[in-house]
């Protein structure tokens, strides 16, 4: 996977949003086809993986978004879905 995700939800993203609390930066990237992340990035990926337990309860749009996120992280293949329903 040649996609490099420098940061998610930080000031480095193209889209920004104002929050009510101070956010800690999280870094997620790919180097030599291996996912690299800092502690906050690892926590984010763990929480996202935990959301998979509720995959069947997500709306169709929620499942599509979840699939895209997991594809971006290399957890599933680009043409794959997390779970067949």
PDB file of N, CA, C and O in Angstrom:
ATOM      1  N   UNK A   1       0.863  -1.163   0.000  1.00  0.00           N
ATOM      2  CA  UNK A   1       0.000   0.000   0.000  1.00  0.00           C
ATOM      3  C   UNK A   1       0.907   1.223   0.000  1.00  0.00           C
ATOM      4  O   UNK A   1       1.754   1.382   0.879  1.00  0.00           O
ATOM      5  N   UNK A   2       0.722   2.079  -0.987  1.00  0.00           N
ATOM      6  CA  UNK A   2       1.575   3.249  -1.136  1.00  0.00           C
ATOM      7  C   UNK A   2       0.978   4.500  -0.518  1.00  0.00           C
ATOM      8  O   UNK A   2       1.566   5.580  -0.586  1.00  0.00           O
ATOM      9  N   UNK A   3      -0.176   4.350   0.075  1.00  0.00           N
ATOM     10  CA  UNK A   3      -0.865   5.490   0.672  1.00  0.00           C
ATOM     11  C   UNK A   3      -0.189   5.860   1.978  1.00  0.00           C
ATOM     12  O   UNK A   3       0.036   5.001   2.832  1.00  0.00           O
ATOM     13  N   UNK A   4       0.135   7.131   2.137  1.00  0.00           N
ATOM     14  CA  UNK A   4       0.741   7.595   3.381  1.00  0.00           C
ATOM     15  C   UNK A   4      -0.231   8.513   4.084  1.00  0.00           C
ATOM     16  O   UNK A   4      -0.600   9.564   3.558  1.00  0.00           O
ATOM     17  N   UNK A   5      -0.644   8.118   5.265  1.00  0.00           N
ATOM     18  CA  UNK A   5      -1.522   8.953   6.079  1.00  0.00           C
ATOM     19  C   UNK A   5      -0.637   9.630   7.112  1.00  0.00           C
ATOM     20  O   UNK A   5      -0.343   9.055   8.159  1.00  0.00           O
ATOM     21  N   UNK A   6      -0.215  10.854   6.814  1.00  0.00           N
ATOM     22  CA  UNK A   6       0.673  11.574   7.735  1.00  0.00           C
ATOM     23  C   UNK A   6       0.010  11.761   9.082  1.00  0.00           C
ATOM     24  O   UNK A   6       0.598  11.422  10.108  1.00  0.00           O
ATOM     25  N   UNK A   7      -1.196  12.292   9.103  1.00  0.00           N
ATOM     26  CA  UNK A   7      -1.930  12.455  10.353  1.00  0.00           C
ATOM     27  C   UNK A   7      -3.413  12.359  10.082  1.00  0.00           C
ATOM     28  O   UNK A   7      -3.880  12.580   8.965  1.00  0.00           O
ATOM     29  N   UNK A   8      -4.133  12.029  11.116  1.00  0.00           N
ATOM     30  CA  UNK A   8      -5.596  12.028  11.041  1.00  0.00           C
ATOM     31  C   UNK A   8      -6.117  12.989  12.082  1.00  0.00           C
ATOM     32  O   UNK A   8      -5.654  12.987  13.222  1.00  0.00           O
ATOM     33  N   UNK A   9      -7.083  13.816  11.699  1.00  0.00           N
ATOM     34  CA  UNK A   9      -7.770  14.727  12.598  1.00  0.00           C
ATOM     35  C   UNK A   9      -6.822  15.658  13.356  1.00  0.00           C
ATOM     36  O   UNK A   9      -7.031  15.915  14.541  1.00  0.00           O
ATOM     37  N   UNK A  10      -5.789  16.162  12.691  1.00  0.00           N
ATOM     38  CA  UNK A  10      -4.897  17.148  13.292  1.00  0.00           C
ATOM     39  C   UNK A  10      -4.843  18.359  12.387  1.00  0.00           C
ATOM     40  O   UNK A  10      -5.533  18.410  11.368  1.00  0.00           O
ATOM     41  N   UNK A  11      -4.036  19.326  12.747  1.00  0.00           N
ATOM     42  CA  UNK A  11      -3.918  20.529  11.939  1.00  0.00           C
ATOM     43  C   UNK A  11      -3.306  20.260  10.571  1.00  0.00           C
ATOM     44  O   UNK A  11      -3.392  21.121   9.695  1.00  0.00           O
ATOM     45  N   UNK A  12      -2.706  19.125  10.356  1.00  0.00           N
ATOM     46  CA  UNK A  12      -2.058  18.804   9.090  1.00  0.00           C
ATOM     47  C   UNK A  12      -3.032  18.317   8.028  1.00  0.00           C
ATOM     48  O   UNK A  12      -2.660  18.193   6.861  1.00  0.00           O
ATOM     49  N   UNK A  13      -4.259  18.044   8.408  1.00  0.00           N
ATOM     50  CA  UNK A  13      -5.226  17.573   7.436  1.00  0.00           C
ATOM     51  C   UNK A  13      -5.754  18.743   6.610  1.00  0.00           C
ATOM     52  O   UNK A  13      -5.662  19.900   7.022  1.00  0.00           O
ATOM     53  N   UNK A  14      -6.296  18.436   5.464  1.00  0.00           N
ATOM     54  CA  UNK A  14      -6.849  19.462   4.591  1.00  0.00           C
ATOM     55  C   UNK A  14      -8.082  20.079   5.225  1.00  0.00           C
ATOM     56  O   UNK A  14      -8.260  21.296   5.188  1.00  0.00           O
ATOM     57  N   UNK A  15      -8.928  19.252   5.803  1.00  0.00           N
ATOM     58  CA  UNK A  15     -10.123  19.749   6.475  1.00  0.00           C
ATOM     59  C   UNK A  15      -9.804  19.910   7.949  1.00  0.00           C
ATOM     60  O   UNK A  15      -9.177  19.042   8.555  1.00  0.00           O
ATOM     61  N   UNK A  16     -10.232  21.006   8.515  1.00  0.00           N
ATOM     62  CA  UNK A  16     -10.035  21.214   9.945  1.00  0.00           C
ATOM     63  C   UNK A  16     -11.386  21.413  10.597  1.00  0.00           C
ATOM     64  O   UNK A  16     -12.354  21.821   9.955  1.00  0.00           O
ATOM     65  N   UNK A  17     -11.431  21.120  11.878  1.00  0.00           N
ATOM     66  CA  UNK A  17     -12.651  21.352  12.622  1.00  0.00           C
ATOM     67  C   UNK A  17     -12.264  21.837  14.011  1.00  0.00           C
ATOM     68  O   UNK A  17     -11.235  21.443  14.560  1.00  0.00           O
ATOM     69  N   UNK A  18     -13.090  22.679  14.556  1.00  0.00           N
ATOM     70  CA  UNK A  18     -12.838  23.218  15.881  1.00  0.00           C
ATOM     71  C   UNK A  18     -13.409  22.264  16.917  1.00  0.00           C
ATOM     72  O   UNK A  18     -14.530  21.774  16.779  1.00  0.00           O
ATOM     73  N   UNK A  19     -12.627  22.008  17.953  1.00  0.00           N
ATOM     74  CA  UNK A  19     -13.088  21.128  19.016  1.00  0.00           C
ATOM     75  C   UNK A  19     -13.155  21.900  20.321  1.00  0.00           C
ATOM     76  O   UNK A  19     -12.571  22.977  20.447  1.00  0.00           O
ATOM     77  N   UNK A  20     -13.861  21.353  21.279  1.00  0.00           N
ATOM     78  CA  UNK A  20     -13.993  21.999  22.578  1.00  0.00           C
ATOM     79  C   UNK A  20     -12.849  21.627  23.514  1.00  0.00           C
ATOM     80  O   UNK A  20     -12.669  22.257  24.555  1.00  0.00           O
ATOM     81  N   UNK A  21     -12.082  20.615  23.151  1.00  0.00           N
ATOM     82  CA  UNK A  21     -10.960  20.188  23.971  1.00  0.00           C
ATOM     83  C   UNK A  21      -9.686  20.185  23.141  1.00  0.00           C
ATOM     84  O   UNK A  21      -9.731  20.179  21.911  1.00  0.00           O
ATOM     85  N   UNK A  22      -8.560  20.189  23.821  1.00  0.00           N
ATOM     86  CA  UNK A  22      -7.271  20.129  23.131  1.00  0.00           C
ATOM     87  C   UNK A  22      -7.022  18.680  22.713  1.00  0.00           C
ATOM     88  O   UNK A  22      -7.062  17.764  23.535  1.00  0.00           O
ATOM     89  N   UNK A  23      -6.771  18.499  21.445  1.00  0.00           N
ATOM     90  CA  UNK A  23      -6.527  17.161  20.920  1.00  0.00           C
ATOM     91  C   UNK A  23      -5.040  16.864  20.877  1.00  0.00           C
ATOM     92  O   UNK A  23      -4.234  17.738  20.560  1.00  0.00           O
ATOM     93  N   UNK A  24      -4.681  15.638  21.195  1.00  0.00           N
ATOM     94  CA  UNK A  24      -3.302  15.193  21.063  1.00  0.00           C
ATOM     95  C   UNK A  24      -3.095  14.709  19.627  1.00  0.00           C
ATOM     96  O   UNK A  24      -3.955  14.016  19.084  1.00  0.00           O
ATOM     97  N   UNK A  25      -1.969  15.062  19.006  1.00  0.00           N
ATOM     98  CA  UNK A  25      -1.717  14.592  17.639  1.00  0.00           C
ATOM     99  C   UNK A  25      -1.617  13.069  17.597  1.00  0.00           C
ATOM    100  O   UNK A  25      -1.130  12.434  18.532  1.00  0.00           O
ATOM    101  N   UNK A  26      -2.082  12.510  16.504  1.00  0.00           N
ATOM    102  CA  UNK A  26      -1.884  11.090  16.301  1.00  0.00           C
ATOM    103  C   UNK A  26      -1.328  10.891  14.902  1.00  0.00           C
ATOM    104  O   UNK A  26      -1.811  11.485  13.939  1.00  0.00           O
ATOM    105  N   UNK A  27      -0.328  10.068  14.803  1.00  0.00           N
ATOM    106  CA  UNK A  27       0.355   9.839  13.535  1.00  0.00           C
ATOM    107  C   UNK A  27       0.193   8.390  13.116  1.00  0.00           C
ATOM    108  O   UNK A  27       0.480   7.460  13.869  1.00  0.00           O
ATOM    109  N   UNK A  28      -0.279   8.234  11.888  1.00  0.00           N
ATOM    110  CA  UNK A  28      -0.451   6.916  11.291  1.00  0.00           C
ATOM    111  C   UNK A  28       0.129   6.998   9.894  1.00  0.00           C
ATOM    112  O   UNK A  28      -0.207   7.910   9.139  1.00  0.00           O
ATOM    113  N   UNK A  29       0.990   6.066   9.537  1.00  0.00           N
ATOM    114  CA  UNK A  29       1.595   6.087   8.215  1.00  0.00           C
ATOM    115  C   UNK A  29       1.938   4.684   7.752  1.00  0.00           C
ATOM    116  O   UNK A  29       1.791   3.708   8.487  1.00  0.00           O
ATOM    117  N   UNK A  30       2.393   4.612   6.526  1.00  0.00           N
ATOM    118  CA  UNK A  30       2.803   3.341   5.948  1.00  0.00           C
ATOM    119  C   UNK A  30       4.223   3.496   5.438  1.00  0.00           C
ATOM    120  O   UNK A  30       4.534   4.434   4.704  1.00  0.00           O
ATOM    121  N   UNK A  31       5.078   2.569   5.831  1.00  0.00           N
ATOM    122  CA  UNK A  31       6.462   2.559   5.362  1.00  0.00           C
ATOM    123  C   UNK A  31       6.803   1.123   4.997  1.00  0.00           C
ATOM    124  O   UNK A  31       6.643   0.212   5.809  1.00  0.00           O
ATOM    125  N   UNK A  32       7.273   0.927   3.771  1.00  0.00           N
ATOM    126  CA  UNK A  32       7.615  -0.418   3.292  1.00  0.00           C
ATOM    127  C   UNK A  32       6.461  -1.394   3.490  1.00  0.00           C
ATOM    128  O   UNK A  32       6.651  -2.531   3.921  1.00  0.00           O
ATOM    129  N   UNK A  33       5.260  -0.921   3.163  1.00  0.00           N
ATOM    130  CA  UNK A  33       4.041  -1.723   3.238  1.00  0.00           C
ATOM    131  C   UNK A  33       3.734  -2.197   4.655  1.00  0.00           C
ATOM    132  O   UNK A  33       3.067  -3.215   4.842  1.00  0.00           O
ATOM    133  N   UNK A  34       4.220  -1.460   5.652  1.00  0.00           N
ATOM    134  CA  UNK A  34       3.942  -1.780   7.046  1.00  0.00           C
ATOM    135  C   UNK A  34       3.332  -0.565   7.724  1.00  0.00           C
ATOM    136  O   UNK A  34       3.812   0.555   7.548  1.00  0.00           O
ATOM    137  N   UNK A  35       2.285  -0.781   8.489  1.00  0.00           N
ATOM    138  CA  UNK A  35       1.608   0.295   9.190  1.00  0.00           C
ATOM    139  C   UNK A  35       2.473   0.768  10.349  1.00  0.00           C
ATOM    140  O   UNK A  35       2.901  -0.033  11.180  1.00  0.00           O
ATOM    141  N   UNK A  36       2.726   2.064  10.401  1.00  0.00           N
ATOM    142  CA  UNK A  36       3.532   2.668  11.460  1.00  0.00           C
ATOM    143  C   UNK A  36       2.656   3.697  12.162  1.00  0.00           C
ATOM    144  O   UNK A  36       1.961   4.469  11.501  1.00  0.00           O
ATOM    145  N   UNK A  37       2.679   3.721  13.495  1.00  0.00           N
ATOM    146  CA  UNK A  37       1.892   4.707  14.214  1.00  0.00           C
ATOM    147  C   UNK A  37       2.497   4.966  15.589  1.00  0.00           C
ATOM    148  O   UNK A  37       3.236   4.146  16.134  1.00  0.00           O
ATOM    149  N   UNK A  38       2.159   6.131  16.129  1.00  0.00           N
ATOM    150  CA  UNK A  38       2.585   6.456  17.485  1.00  0.00           C
ATOM    151  C   UNK A  38       1.554   5.895  18.461  1.00  0.00           C
ATOM    152  O   UNK A  38       0.608   5.224  18.050  1.00  0.00           O
ATOM    153  N   UNK A  39       1.736   6.170  19.754  1.00  0.00           N
ATOM    154  CA  UNK A  39       0.840   5.636  20.788  1.00  0.00           C
ATOM    155  C   UNK A  39      -0.607   6.061  20.547  1.00  0.00           C
ATOM    156  O   UNK A  39      -1.516   5.236  20.636  1.00  0.00           O
ATOM    157  N   UNK A  40      -0.828   7.344  20.242  1.00  0.00           N
ATOM    158  CA  UNK A  40      -2.198   7.810  19.995  1.00  0.00           C
ATOM    159  C   UNK A  40      -2.774   7.182  18.736  1.00  0.00           C
ATOM    160  O   UNK A  40      -3.959   6.852  18.699  1.00  0.00           O
ATOM    161  N   UNK A  41      -1.959   7.014  17.712  1.00  0.00           N
ATOM    162  CA  UNK A  41      -2.410   6.356  16.491  1.00  0.00           C
ATOM    163  C   UNK A  41      -2.781   4.908  16.741  1.00  0.00           C
ATOM    164  O   UNK A  41      -3.759   4.399  16.193  1.00  0.00           O
ATOM    165  N   UNK A  42      -1.981   4.245  17.585  1.00  0.00           N
ATOM    166  CA  UNK A  42      -2.267   2.861  17.935  1.00  0.00           C
ATOM    167  C   UNK A  42      -3.574   2.753  18.709  1.00  0.00           C
ATOM    168  O   UNK A  42      -4.378   1.853  18.463  1.00  0.00           O
ATOM    169  N   UNK A  43      -3.782   3.673  19.642  1.00  0.00           N
ATOM    170  CA  UNK A  43      -5.039   3.687  20.394  1.00  0.00           C
ATOM    171  C   UNK A  43      -6.232   3.916  19.464  1.00  0.00           C
ATOM    172  O   UNK A  43      -7.278   3.289  19.627  1.00  0.00           O
ATOM    173  N   UNK A  44      -6.071   4.820  18.486  1.00  0.00           N
ATOM    174  CA  UNK A  44      -7.126   5.109  17.519  1.00  0.00           C
ATOM    175  C   UNK A  44      -7.468   3.850  16.716  1.00  0.00           C
ATOM    176  O   UNK A  44      -8.641   3.526  16.534  1.00  0.00           O
ATOM    177  N   UNK A  45      -6.455   3.154  16.244  1.00  0.00           N
ATOM    178  CA  UNK A  45      -6.674   1.942  15.457  1.00  0.00           C
ATOM    179  C   UNK A  45      -7.338   0.864  16.315  1.00  0.00           C
ATOM    180  O   UNK A  45      -8.212   0.143  15.833  1.00  0.00           O
ATOM    181  N   UNK A  46      -6.931   0.750  17.578  1.00  0.00           N
ATOM    182  CA  UNK A  46      -7.568  -0.220  18.478  1.00  0.00           C
ATOM    183  C   UNK A  46      -9.050   0.090  18.666  1.00  0.00           C
ATOM    184  O   UNK A  46      -9.886  -0.812  18.629  1.00  0.00           O
ATOM    185  N   UNK A  47      -9.373   1.364  18.868  1.00  0.00           N
ATOM    186  CA  UNK A  47     -10.780   1.749  19.032  1.00  0.00           C
ATOM    187  C   UNK A  47     -11.574   1.494  17.757  1.00  0.00           C
ATOM    188  O   UNK A  47     -12.720   1.046  17.808  1.00  0.00           O
ATOM    189  N   UNK A  48     -10.961   1.781  16.619  1.00  0.00           N
ATOM    190  CA  UNK A  48     -11.621   1.538  15.343  1.00  0.00           C
ATOM    191  C   UNK A  48     -11.860   0.039  15.156  1.00  0.00           C
ATOM    192  O   UNK A  48     -12.914  -0.370  14.669  1.00  0.00           O
ATOM    193  N   UNK A  49     -10.892  -0.766  15.538  1.00  0.00           N
ATOM    194  CA  UNK A  49     -11.057  -2.226  15.449  1.00  0.00           C
ATOM    195  C   UNK A  49     -12.166  -2.704  16.374  1.00  0.00           C
ATOM    196  O   UNK A  49     -12.951  -3.577  16.004  1.00  0.00           O
ATOM    197  N   UNK A  50     -12.234  -2.134  17.581  1.00  0.00           N
ATOM    198  CA  UNK A  50     -13.305  -2.501  18.517  1.00  0.00           C
ATOM    199  C   UNK A  50     -14.679  -2.188  17.936  1.00  0.00           C
ATOM    200  O   UNK A  50     -15.648  -2.890  18.222  1.00  0.00           O
ATOM    201  N   UNK A  51     -14.767  -1.144  17.127  1.00  0.00           N
ATOM    202  CA  UNK A  51     -16.037  -0.780  16.501  1.00  0.00           C
ATOM    203  C   UNK A  51     -16.535  -1.896  15.584  1.00  0.00           C
ATOM    204  O   UNK A  51     -17.730  -1.982  15.303  1.00  0.00           O
ATOM    205  N   UNK A  52     -15.640  -2.734  15.127  1.00  0.00           N
ATOM    206  CA  UNK A  52     -16.016  -3.865  14.282  1.00  0.00           C
ATOM    207  C   UNK A  52     -16.994  -4.813  14.955  1.00  0.00           C
ATOM    208  O   UNK A  52     -17.757  -5.503  14.280  1.00  0.00           O
ATOM    209  N   UNK A  53     -16.975  -4.851  16.291  1.00  0.00           N
ATOM    210  CA  UNK A  53     -17.917  -5.691  17.013  1.00  0.00           C
ATOM    211  C   UNK A  53     -19.357  -5.223  16.788  1.00  0.00           C
ATOM    212  O   UNK A  53     -20.290  -6.012  16.933  1.00  0.00           O
ATOM    213  N   UNK A  54     -19.542  -3.964  16.441  1.00  0.00           N
ATOM    214  CA  UNK A  54     -20.876  -3.415  16.191  1.00  0.00           C
ATOM    215  C   UNK A  54     -21.164  -3.261  14.699  1.00  0.00           C
ATOM    216  O   UNK A  54     -22.111  -2.572  14.319  1.00  0.00           O
ATOM    217  N   UNK A  55     -20.366  -3.888  13.865  1.00  0.00           N
ATOM    218  CA  UNK A  55     -20.495  -3.737  12.415  1.00  0.00           C
ATOM    219  C   UNK A  55     -21.899  -4.047  11.928  1.00  0.00           C
ATOM    220  O   UNK A  55     -22.430  -3.328  11.082  1.00  0.00           O
ATOM    221  N   UNK A  56     -22.509  -5.105  12.446  1.00  0.00           N
ATOM    222  CA  UNK A  56     -23.844  -5.496  11.999  1.00  0.00           C
ATOM    223  C   UNK A  56     -24.904  -4.472  12.376  1.00  0.00           C
ATOM    224  O   UNK A  56     -25.956  -4.409  11.741  1.00  0.00           O
ATOM    225  N   UNK A  57     -24.641  -3.674  13.396  1.00  0.00           N
ATOM    226  CA  UNK A  57     -25.613  -2.666  13.830  1.00  0.00           C
ATOM    227  C   UNK A  57     -25.459  -1.341  13.094  1.00  0.00           C
ATOM    228  O   UNK A  57     -26.328  -0.474  13.190  1.00  0.00           O
ATOM    229  N   UNK A  58     -24.367  -1.176  12.364  1.00  0.00           N
ATOM    230  CA  UNK A  58     -24.146   0.070  11.633  1.00  0.00           C
ATOM    231  C   UNK A  58     -25.118   0.170  10.462  1.00  0.00           C
ATOM    232  O   UNK A  58     -25.563  -0.845   9.926  1.00  0.00           O
ATOM    233  N   UNK A  59     -25.443   1.396  10.072  1.00  0.00           N
ATOM    234  CA  UNK A  59     -26.246   1.597   8.869  1.00  0.00           C
ATOM    235  C   UNK A  59     -25.407   1.203   7.661  1.00  0.00           C
ATOM    236  O   UNK A  59     -24.203   0.979   7.782  1.00  0.00           O
ATOM    237  N   UNK A  60     -26.032   1.120   6.515  1.00  0.00           N
ATOM    238  CA  UNK A  60     -25.303   0.800   5.291  1.00  0.00           C
ATOM    239  C   UNK A  60     -24.179   1.807   5.066  1.00  0.00           C
ATOM    240  O   UNK A  60     -23.056   1.431   4.732  1.00  0.00           O
ATOM    241  N   UNK A  61     -24.490   3.083   5.251  1.00  0.00           N
ATOM    242  CA  UNK A  61     -23.471   4.118   5.087  1.00  0.00           C
ATOM    243  C   UNK A  61     -22.348   3.990   6.107  1.00  0.00           C
ATOM    244  O   UNK A  61     -21.185   4.230   5.784  1.00  0.00           O
ATOM    245  N   UNK A  62     -22.688   3.613   7.340  1.00  0.00           N
ATOM    246  CA  UNK A  62     -21.693   3.404   8.376  1.00  0.00           C
ATOM    247  C   UNK A  62     -20.774   2.238   8.056  1.00  0.00           C
ATOM    248  O   UNK A  62     -19.567   2.311   8.285  1.00  0.00           O
ATOM    249  N   UNK A  63     -21.350   1.151   7.519  1.00  0.00           N
ATOM    250  CA  UNK A  63     -20.537  -0.006   7.127  1.00  0.00           C
ATOM    251  C   UNK A  63     -19.620   0.347   5.971  1.00  0.00           C
ATOM    252  O   UNK A  63     -18.465  -0.079   5.949  1.00  0.00           O
ATOM    253  N   UNK A  64     -20.114   1.123   5.003  1.00  0.00           N
ATOM    254  CA  UNK A  64     -19.273   1.539   3.874  1.00  0.00           C
ATOM    255  C   UNK A  64     -18.104   2.393   4.354  1.00  0.00           C
ATOM    256  O   UNK A  64     -16.974   2.220   3.898  1.00  0.00           O
ATOM    257  N   UNK A  65     -18.377   3.311   5.270  1.00  0.00           N
ATOM    258  CA  UNK A  65     -17.321   4.160   5.815  1.00  0.00           C
ATOM    259  C   UNK A  65     -16.323   3.323   6.607  1.00  0.00           C
ATOM    260  O   UNK A  65     -15.114   3.517   6.481  1.00  0.00           O
ATOM    261  N   UNK A  66     -16.812   2.409   7.408  1.00  0.00           N
ATOM    262  CA  UNK A  66     -15.932   1.526   8.187  1.00  0.00           C
ATOM    263  C   UNK A  66     -15.044   0.702   7.250  1.00  0.00           C
ATOM    264  O   UNK A  66     -13.843   0.568   7.485  1.00  0.00           O
ATOM    265  N   UNK A  67     -15.641   0.153   6.188  1.00  0.00           N
ATOM    266  CA  UNK A  67     -14.870  -0.627   5.213  1.00  0.00           C
ATOM    267  C   UNK A  67     -13.771   0.220   4.579  1.00  0.00           C
ATOM    268  O   UNK A  67     -12.640  -0.245   4.432  1.00  0.00           O
ATOM    269  N   UNK A  68     -14.089   1.453   4.205  1.00  0.00           N
ATOM    270  CA  UNK A  68     -13.094   2.332   3.588  1.00  0.00           C
ATOM    271  C   UNK A  68     -11.948   2.625   4.544  1.00  0.00           C
ATOM    272  O   UNK A  68     -10.784   2.614   4.144  1.00  0.00           O
ATOM    273  N   UNK A  69     -12.274   2.888   5.811  1.00  0.00           N
ATOM    274  CA  UNK A  69     -11.231   3.140   6.812  1.00  0.00           C
ATOM    275  C   UNK A  69     -10.334   1.914   6.981  1.00  0.00           C
ATOM    276  O   UNK A  69      -9.111   2.043   7.031  1.00  0.00           O
ATOM    277  N   UNK A  70     -10.930   0.739   7.067  1.00  0.00           N
ATOM    278  CA  UNK A  70     -10.145  -0.480   7.232  1.00  0.00           C
ATOM    279  C   UNK A  70      -9.317  -0.791   5.980  1.00  0.00           C
ATOM    280  O   UNK A  70      -8.220  -1.341   6.078  1.00  0.00           O
ATOM    281  N   UNK A  71      -9.845  -0.437   4.815  1.00  0.00           N
ATOM    282  CA  UNK A  71      -9.067  -0.601   3.586  1.00  0.00           C
ATOM    283  C   UNK A  71      -7.876   0.355   3.567  1.00  0.00           C
ATOM    284  O   UNK A  71      -6.777  -0.026   3.164  1.00  0.00           O
ATOM    285  N   UNK A  72      -8.092   1.594   4.001  1.00  0.00           N
ATOM    286  CA  UNK A  72      -7.009   2.571   4.050  1.00  0.00           C
ATOM    287  C   UNK A  72      -5.897   2.131   5.001  1.00  0.00           C
ATOM    288  O   UNK A  72      -4.722   2.406   4.758  1.00  0.00           O
ATOM    289  N   UNK A  73      -6.268   1.452   6.080  1.00  0.00           N
ATOM    290  CA  UNK A  73      -5.291   0.984   7.057  1.00  0.00           C
ATOM    291  C   UNK A  73      -4.665  -0.350   6.661  1.00  0.00           C
ATOM    292  O   UNK A  73      -3.738  -0.825   7.318  1.00  0.00           O
ATOM    293  N   UNK A  74      -5.172  -0.954   5.587  1.00  0.00           N
ATOM    294  CA  UNK A  74      -4.613  -2.223   5.125  1.00  0.00           C
ATOM    295  C   UNK A  74      -5.104  -3.430   5.898  1.00  0.00           C
ATOM    296  O   UNK A  74      -4.535  -4.515   5.779  1.00  0.00           O
ATOM    297  N   UNK A  75      -6.151  -3.257   6.689  1.00  0.00           N
ATOM    298  CA  UNK A  75      -6.708  -4.368   7.453  1.00  0.00           C
ATOM    299  C   UNK A  75      -7.447  -5.317   6.517  1.00  0.00           C
ATOM    300  O   UNK A  75      -7.385  -6.535   6.685  1.00  0.00           O
ATOM    301  N   UNK A  76      -8.141  -4.760   5.536  1.00  0.00           N
ATOM    302  CA  UNK A  76      -8.819  -5.567   4.520  1.00  0.00           C
ATOM    303  C   UNK A  76      -8.382  -5.075   3.148  1.00  0.00           C
ATOM    304  O   UNK A  76      -7.903  -3.950   3.003  1.00  0.00           O
ATOM    305  N   UNK A  77      -8.552  -5.923   2.148  1.00  0.00           N
ATOM    306  CA  UNK A  77      -8.171  -5.598   0.770  1.00  0.00           C
ATOM    307  C   UNK A  77      -9.091  -4.522   0.197  1.00  0.00           C
ATOM    308  O   UNK A  77     -10.217  -4.370   0.671  1.00  0.00           O
ATOM    309  N   UNK A  78      -8.642  -3.774  -0.808  1.00  0.00           N
ATOM    310  CA  UNK A  78      -9.447  -2.679  -1.380  1.00  0.00           C
ATOM    311  C   UNK A  78     -10.831  -3.082  -1.873  1.00  0.00           C
ATOM    312  O   UNK A  78     -11.756  -2.271  -1.819  1.00  0.00           O
ATOM    313  N   UNK A  79     -10.998  -4.296  -2.347  1.00  0.00           N
ATOM    314  CA  UNK A  79     -12.312  -4.698  -2.863  1.00  0.00           C
ATOM    315  C   UNK A  79     -13.087  -5.569  -1.865  1.00  0.00           C
ATOM    316  O   UNK A  79     -14.105  -6.168  -2.212  1.00  0.00           O
ATOM    317  N   UNK A  80     -12.601  -5.629  -0.646  1.00  0.00           N
ATOM    318  CA  UNK A  80     -13.181  -6.496   0.379  1.00  0.00           C
ATOM    319  C   UNK A  80     -14.059  -5.688   1.334  1.00  0.00           C
ATOM    320  O   UNK A  80     -13.875  -4.479   1.476  1.00  0.00           O
ATOM    321  N   UNK A  81     -15.006  -6.350   1.983  1.00  0.00           N
ATOM    322  CA  UNK A  81     -15.777  -5.733   3.063  1.00  0.00           C
ATOM    323  C   UNK A  81     -15.404  -6.447   4.353  1.00  0.00           C
ATOM    324  O   UNK A  81     -14.956  -7.593   4.337  1.00  0.00           O
ATOM    325  N   UNK A  82     -15.595  -5.747   5.479  1.00  0.00           N
ATOM    326  CA  UNK A  82     -15.203  -6.297   6.774  1.00  0.00           C
ATOM    327  C   UNK A  82     -15.978  -7.561   7.116  1.00  0.00           C
ATOM    328  O   UNK A  82     -15.426  -8.519   7.658  1.00  0.00           O
ATOM    329  N   UNK A  83     -17.280  -7.546   6.787  1.00  0.00           N
ATOM    330  CA  UNK A  83     -18.132  -8.685   7.103  1.00  0.00           C
ATOM    331  C   UNK A  83     -19.265  -8.749   6.103  1.00  0.00           C
ATOM    332  O   UNK A  83     -19.891  -7.732   5.807  1.00  0.00           O
ATOM    333  N   UNK A  84     -19.534  -9.927   5.580  1.00  0.00           N
ATOM    334  CA  UNK A  84     -20.675 -10.107   4.675  1.00  0.00           C
ATOM    335  C   UNK A  84     -21.946 -10.200   5.512  1.00  0.00           C
ATOM    336  O   UNK A  84     -22.046 -11.007   6.436  1.00  0.00           O
ATOM    337  N   UNK A  85     -22.915  -9.352   5.166  1.00  0.00           N
ATOM    338  CA  UNK A  85     -24.195  -9.372   5.889  1.00  0.00           C
ATOM    339  C   UNK A  85     -25.303  -9.722   4.935  1.00  0.00           C
ATOM    340  O   UNK A  85     -26.464  -9.794   5.337  1.00  0.00           O
TER     341      UNK A  85
END
